[in-house]
Amino acid sequence: MLCPHCGSAVAAGDPYCESCGQPLGLAAAAVGAPADPFPPVGVPGTVFRVGDLAITLEGDRVPIANVDLGTDQTIYFEHHILLWKQPDVAVTYFSRSGMARRFFAGTLVFLSQARGPGNLAVSREAVGQIVAIALGPGEAIDVREHQFLLATSTIEYGSASGGGVANAMFTRTGSRTGLSVDRFTGRGEGGLVLLHGYGNVFYRRLEDGEQLDVEPGGWLWKDASVRMGATSLVGSGHGGLLGALSKMSSGVSIALNRFTGPGRIGIQSMTYVPQELREATEHQTSPQGFLNGGAPGFFSGR
């Protein structure tokens, strides 16, 4: 296997690369044990194994997860991201409990489940990086809506509070964070969750009580122990009212997501906004949109 940081050959189970000294994260941990996201730089050819299941990351611009299924482990994913499958792979559909609540919360109601033996691949069909996170029994992460790629059947898929009404209203336009976010929890012996981050994905580890303010489109995932809220750029140290008006007229958000540790947070360097929502935002931030009563930048997306 290769070091995800420098590309040097490393032995399976090594906690650190002998060439660059960087920690090897999930490469050194059995799936189900606490581990950092891996790879921090999407290295084509990285292979993850969970029981008789093997997942290979391929592609360095528009990545895919190439999955070899055995007869024991299954995976689930959003139905529209299937790229290919062998005929012997059975794909079925199932609904999640609490259908009405999930529908109004904006989280997924229906999922696809794949059972082997055989091969399939999934892709978000977008530029970015696939991040793999191993979850042990009881460990949980919260994920931005519609950026989940796939998970093994030993991962429970639920929902959690998105940080309150203020966070949902003031920190996102387009695909803004809603009242709920996706929550994935390890059960049994634990398992694996794959996410698609737009651009590159970075992560920070926050100590207990440590805070980090993040552009609303930037956060991808966080440990369930990390609290998320909203904070304003209006006020002392941010230019006051004139500063707020300047940010609004230039299409910049006047609110940020505030994260409070302890725990990890994953940050993506690019935010995808659907074309129709991008056009609406551009209209709001144009002089004509401002004169027509738009509030440019108030619900700004990146």
Secondary structure by P-SEA (a helix, b strand, c coil): cccccccccccccccccccccccccccccccccccccccccccccbbbbcccbbbbbccccbbbbbbbbcccbbbbccccccccccccbbbbbbbbcaaaaaaaacccccbbbbbccbbbbbccccbbbbbbbbbcccbbbbbccccccccccccccccccccccccccccccccccccbbbbbbbccccbbbbbbbccbbbbbbbcccbbbbcccccccccccccccccccccccccccaaaaaaaaaaccccbbbbbbccbbbbbbcbbbbcaaaaaaaaaaacaaaaaacccccccccc
